[in-house]
Amino acid sequence: MQYEKLAIPGVVLLTPKVFGDERGFFMETFRQSEFEQHCGDYTFVQDNHSMSAHGILRGLHYQLAPEPQAKLVRASIGNIFDVAVDIRKSSATFGQWVGAHLSAENKQQLWVPEGFAHGFLTLSAAAEVQYKARGFWNKICERAIRWDDTTIGIQWPLDQLGTAEVSLSGKDAEAPTLDQAKAAGDVF
């Protein structure tokens, strides 16, 4: 596995070694000892799997204490643009974002540590996204930030949607901005 540190400290892009031939392929998607060496010592407690149609945008989601979540995200089917936004108010990179194209083809994974909001946009006809989570899902701790917050300025690849429009859940459509979340004390 290759581990590439991205522009914001803590966020890491993982690229597996893939062994393939005419029969198919094999890859190791996670090895605890290597992960600890490059990303830190985390215990994953939950695996999640979602399916989204073309143009679906999920996020920007995160959980506060006492059940913050860190995520190791990959697309096992299709193609997504995956984003991590630093929401640690004492961080030098607060409000900044990094993104990566994750797909079944490139088999890459994005490590999104605690203290980051996470979201993705489905670019293919459909995408199945799987992620390991450190921290159980907890409705009381769950928060969201607007996907199109201009103070964050995420450059979503909307041109790759063709004629499709971005589709959001009701919760995501009504999410506050980062400034509103910070004023409410809903950041790290």
C-alpha atoms as one frame of an Amber mdcrd trajectory, in Angstrom:
protein
   0.000   0.000   0.000   1.249   3.480  -0.846   0.380   6.283   1.614   0.380
   9.873   0.291  -0.028  12.751   2.743  -2.240  15.442   1.241  -2.075  19.226
   1.648  -3.840  19.228   5.032  -1.934  17.359   7.752  -3.661  14.167   8.817
  -5.531  13.462   5.569  -3.929  10.601   3.631  -4.600   9.054   0.205  -4.012
   5.285   0.147  -3.268   3.411  -3.074  -3.219  -0.383  -2.825  -0.993  -2.779
  -4.731  -3.272  -4.611  -7.133  -2.387  -8.044  -8.456  -4.372  -8.933 -11.546
  -4.509 -11.127 -14.595  -7.145 -12.373 -17.060  -9.046 -13.966 -14.140  -9.521
 -10.723 -12.206  -7.590  -9.049  -9.396  -6.661  -9.234  -5.730  -5.771  -6.368
  -3.414  -5.324  -5.842   0.285  -7.536  -2.933   1.371  -6.369  -2.629   4.964
  -3.444  -3.755   7.121  -3.504  -2.509  10.732   0.286  -2.351  11.207   0.890
  -0.262   8.063  -2.103   1.949   8.758  -0.815   2.703  12.267   2.611   3.595
  10.857   1.202   6.101   8.322  -2.100   7.316   9.813  -2.061   6.580  13.549
  -3.303   3.955  15.946  -7.069   3.717  15.470  -9.539   0.973  16.218 -12.345
   0.718  13.700 -15.714  -0.214  15.215 -18.122   0.021  12.296 -18.119  -0.664
   8.543 -20.618   1.223   6.359 -21.730   0.724   2.761 -23.865   3.130   0.714
 -25.150   3.247  -2.846 -25.800   6.550  -4.583 -27.121   7.449  -8.027 -25.488
   9.923 -10.422 -25.419  13.485  -9.035 -26.076  12.531  -5.414 -24.019  14.618
  -3.003 -23.698  13.351   0.558 -22.228  15.714   3.117 -20.511  17.483   4.546
 -20.961  15.205   7.578 -19.148  14.780  10.889 -19.760  13.806  14.495 -18.759
  15.672  17.645 -17.738  14.186  21.013 -18.427  11.934  22.727 -18.565   9.865
  19.500 -16.411  11.591  16.856 -15.852   9.573  13.696 -12.784   9.113  11.555
 -13.317   7.337   8.220 -11.322   5.287   5.731 -13.356   5.726   2.529 -13.327
   3.914  -0.836 -15.587   3.490  -3.849 -15.961  -0.209  -4.666 -18.267   0.485
  -7.627 -18.329   3.657  -9.697 -16.589   7.002  -9.295 -16.891   9.730  -6.648
 -15.211  12.998  -5.768 -14.443  12.672  -2.051 -13.744  15.681   0.188 -12.373
  16.349   3.678 -12.765  19.806   5.294 -10.695  20.794   8.338 -13.092  21.964
  11.070 -10.583  22.063  13.943 -10.876  25.717  15.025  -7.318  25.843  16.421
  -5.836  24.380  13.220  -3.769  26.489  10.823  -5.802  24.902   8.003  -9.259
  25.502   9.545 -11.870  25.802   6.786  -9.584  24.408   4.092 -10.407  21.304
   2.058  -8.744  18.544   0.078 -10.383  16.211  -2.390  -9.641  13.072  -4.358
 -11.321  11.054  -7.081 -12.012   7.604  -5.652 -13.171   4.899  -8.023 -13.481
   1.175  -8.544 -10.858   1.648 -11.241  -8.136   3.435  -9.210  -9.035   1.567
  -5.977  -7.736   4.462  -3.852  -8.961   5.228  -0.336  -9.100   8.487   1.599
  -8.303   8.649   5.315 -10.482  11.351   6.925  -9.445  11.800  10.587 -11.544
  13.163  13.426 -11.917  16.923  13.241 -12.881  16.876   9.555 -16.210  17.101
   7.772 -16.598  14.584   4.958 -18.657  14.485   1.787 -18.724  13.054  -1.710
 -20.342  13.618  -5.102 -21.315  10.641  -7.294 -19.887  11.147 -10.785 -20.766
   7.765 -12.332 -24.228   6.351 -13.077 -24.105   4.850  -9.573 -21.464   4.396
  -6.898 -21.102   2.114  -3.938 -19.031   3.645  -1.169 -17.633   1.671   1.726
 -15.877   3.024   4.753 -14.443   1.882   8.016 -15.384   4.145  10.908 -13.653
   4.903  14.181 -16.602   5.754  16.377 -20.149   4.467  16.179 -22.843   6.449
  14.397 -24.635   8.587  16.991 -27.571  10.787  15.970 -27.010  13.152  18.927
 -23.391  13.807  17.838 -24.150  14.054  14.108 -23.674  17.403  12.343 -23.440
  18.728   8.768 -22.089  21.782   6.955 -23.356  23.145   3.631 -21.674  21.530
   0.638 -21.559  24.847  -1.246 -20.356  27.118   1.584 -18.495  29.902  -0.228
 -16.102  30.470   2.696 -14.816  26.904   2.197 -14.952  27.124  -1.604 -14.868
  23.441  -2.523 -14.307  23.044  -6.242 -16.751  20.224  -6.861 -16.360  18.801
 -10.399 -19.908  19.771 -11.361 -18.924  19.877 -15.034 -18.621  16.071 -14.856
 -22.348  15.743 -14.103 -23.396  16.635 -17.652 -27.018  17.789 -17.533 -27.668
  16.280 -14.091 -28.285  18.498 -11.092 -26.780  17.965  -7.634 -29.256  16.040
  -5.482 -29.198  16.428  -1.681 -31.026  14.979   1.295 -33.280  17.390   3.191
 -30.784  17.443   6.061 -27.893  18.345   3.765 -29.911  20.994   1.896 -30.617
  22.778   5.200 -27.143  22.384   6.742 -25.544  25.502   8.242 -22.433  27.201
   6.903 -19.086  26.658   8.591 -19.326  30.109  10.226 -22.773  29.236  11.606
 -21.510  25.877  12.902 -18.532  27.605  14.543 -20.787  30.233  16.166 -22.983
  27.412  17.545 -19.942  25.647  18.994 -20.375  22.769  16.551 -16.742  22.405
  15.440 -13.720  20.734  16.986
